[in-house]
Amino acid sequence: MDIGSKIRAIRLESGLTQEELAKRLALSKGYISQLEHNLASPSMTTLFAVLEVLGVEPSDFFQETLDQVVFKPSDFSKEVNGDLKHNIRRILPNTIKYDMEPIMIEIQPGGASIKKDRHAGEAFGYVLESEITLYLNLKKHVVKTGETFYYKAKKSHQIVNHTNKKAIVLWISTPPMF
C-alpha cells in the first residue's frame, strides 16, 4: 500500500496545502512532504492524527479498493416474493457496509411488504407510482404518488397496496433492514 500517495490524495481532496496540514498537526511541512513521498514512515500515533485531521476513518484509509460512488442497474439485485406479491430491487449493492439501505419495492395489487417489528432506526419512503397504505402499529396512513413518508421504526410497520394498480416505492431505511 502506498500510504504517502493516499495521504497526499486525501489532503488535496480536502483542499489543504502541506503547510496547512503540518500546522494542524504541529509538524513540519518538510515532514509532510517526506510522508507523501514515502521517504519517512509515520508512527501509528502520527498516522492516526493525520487521518483524524483529514477526516478519514482508519478502516476507510486501509481499504485497498476505492469506494464506488455511482451504481448502474447491472449492480442491482432483485428479490421476488410471490406470497406477498412484491419485488425488491436493491439499488445499492453490499448495503451491510453502509449506514442506510435504499430499495425500490414494487407491490402488486393486494400485495404487501414484509411486516417488520419495532427496531432501532428510521425509514423514509417516496411513492413513485400509485398509492400505498402505511401501517404503523394499528394506525394507517394513505400515501399517494409524489408523497413521502418518514417514521422512527419504534413501531411495527408494513406497507400494503390496496389499489388495483402496481405501486412503486423508493424506501430507505437506516440501519439496513431488508
C-alpha positions in Angstrom: 0.0 0.0 0.0 1.3 3.4 -0.9 0.5 5.3 2.3 2.1 8.5 1.2 0.2 8.8 -2.1 -3.1 8.1 -0.3 -2.3 10.8 2.3 -1.5 13.3 -0.5 -4.6 12.5 -2.5 -6.8 12.9 0.6 -5.1 16.1 1.6 -5.6 17.6 -1.9 -9.2 16.5 -2.0 -9.6 18.3 1.4 -8.2 21.4 -0.2 -5.3 21.6 2.3 -1.7 22.6 1.5 1.2 20.6 3.1 1.9 23.7 5.2 -1.8 23.8 6.5 -1.8 20.1 7.3 1.6 20.4 9.1 0.4 23.4 11.1 -2.7 21.5 12.3 -0.5 18.6 13.4 2.3 20.6 14.9 4.7 19.0 12.4 7.0 20.5 9.7 6.0 21.0 6.1 9.1 19.0 5.2 8.0 16.0 7.2 4.6 16.0 5.5 6.4 16.1 2.2 8.6 13.2 3.2 5.4 11.2 4.3 3.7 11.9 1.0 6.8 10.7 -1.0 7.2 7.6 1.3 10.6 8.9 2.4 9.5 8.7 6.1 7.3 6.2 7.8 4.9 7.7 10.4 4.3 6.2 13.8 0.8 4.8 14.3 0.1 7.8 16.6 1.2 10.2 13.9 -0.7 8.4 11.1 -3.9 8.3 13.1 -3.5 12.0 13.9 -3.1 12.8 10.2 -6.2 10.8 9.3 -8.2 12.5 12.0 -7.2 15.9 10.7 -8.1 14.8 7.2 -11.5 13.4 8.4 -10.8 9.8 7.4 -11.5 6.7 9.4 -8.5 4.4 9.6 -10.7 1.5 8.3 -11.6 3.5 5.2 -8.0 4.6 4.7 -6.7 1.0 4.7 -9.3 -0.3 2.2 -7.5 -1.5 -0.8 -10.2 -0.5 -3.3 -11.8 2.9 -3.8 -15.4 3.2 -2.7 -17.8 3.1 -5.6 -19.9 6.2 -5.9 -22.1 5.6 -8.9 -24.1 2.4 -9.3 -25.7 1.1 -12.5 -28.7 -1.2 -12.9 -26.2 -4.0 -13.5 -25.1 -3.6 -9.9 -28.6 -4.0 -8.6 -30.1 -7.3 -7.3 -33.7 -8.3 -7.3 -35.8 -10.5 -5.0 -39.3 -11.7 -5.8 -41.8 -12.6 -3.0 -44.7 -14.4 -4.7 -46.6 -14.8 -1.4 -46.7 -11.1 -0.6 -46.8 -10.1 -4.3 -43.8 -7.8 -4.2 -40.4 -7.4 -5.9 -37.5 -5.6 -4.2 -34.7 -4.1 -6.2 -31.6 -3.4 -4.1 -30.3 -0.3 -5.7 -27.1 -0.1 -3.6 -25.0 -3.3 -3.5 -23.4 -4.5 -0.3 -25.6 -2.4 1.9 -24.3 -4.2 5.0 -21.3 -1.8 4.9 -23.4 1.3 4.7 -25.5 3.2 7.3 -28.6 3.2 5.2 -30.3 0.9 2.7 -32.3 2.2 -0.2 -34.6 -0.2 -2.2 -37.2 0.1 -4.9 -40.2 -2.0 -3.9 -42.9 -2.9 -6.5 -46.1 -4.1 -4.9 -48.8 -5.7 -7.0 -52.5 -5.1 -6.2 -53.3 -6.8 -2.9 -49.7 -7.2 -2.1 -47.6 -6.0 0.8 -44.1 -5.6 2.2 -42.9 -7.9 4.9 -44.3 -6.8 8.3 -41.3 -5.5 10.4 -41.4 -5.5 14.2 -40.2 -2.4 16.0 -36.4 -1.9 15.9 -33.9 0.9 16.2 -33.7 3.2 13.2 -35.6 5.3 10.8 -37.4 4.9 7.4 -38.2 7.2 4.6 -40.3 6.4 1.5 -41.3 8.2 -1.7 -44.3 6.8 -3.7 -43.3 6.9 -7.3 -46.5 5.2 -8.7 -50.0 4.5 -7.4 -50.6 4.7 -3.7 -49.9 2.5 -0.6 -51.2 2.3 2.9 -48.5 2.6 5.6 -49.4 0.8 8.8 -47.6 1.9 11.9 -48.8 -0.4 14.7 -52.6 -0.2 14.1 -52.6 3.3 12.6 -52.9 3.6 8.9 -51.7 6.3 6.5 -52.5 6.5 2.8 -49.6 7.8 0.8 -50.1 8.7 -2.8 -47.9 9.3 -5.9 -45.5 12.1 -5.2 -45.9 12.0 -1.5 -43.4 10.8 1.1 -43.4 9.1 4.5 -40.9 9.1 7.3 -41.0 7.4 10.7 -38.9 6.2 13.5 -39.0 2.4 13.5 -40.2 2.1 17.1 -43.5 0.7 16.0 -44.3 -2.4 13.8 -44.6 -1.3 10.2 -45.7 -2.5 6.8 -46.9 -1.1 3.5 -49.8 -2.6 1.6 -51.2 -1.9 -1.8 -55.0 -1.8 -1.6 -55.4 -0.5 -5.1 -55.9 -2.3 -8.4 -52.6 -0.9 -9.9 -48.9 -1.8 -9.2 -47.3 0.5 -6.6 -43.7 1.5 -6.7 -41.9 3.0 -3.7 -38.4 4.2 -3.1 -37.8 3.1 0.5 -34.8 4.0 2.6 -34.1 2.5 6.0 -31.3 3.0 8.5 -29.8 0.8 9.6 -30.1 -1.7 6.7 -33.2 -3.9 7.3 -34.3 -5.5 4.0 
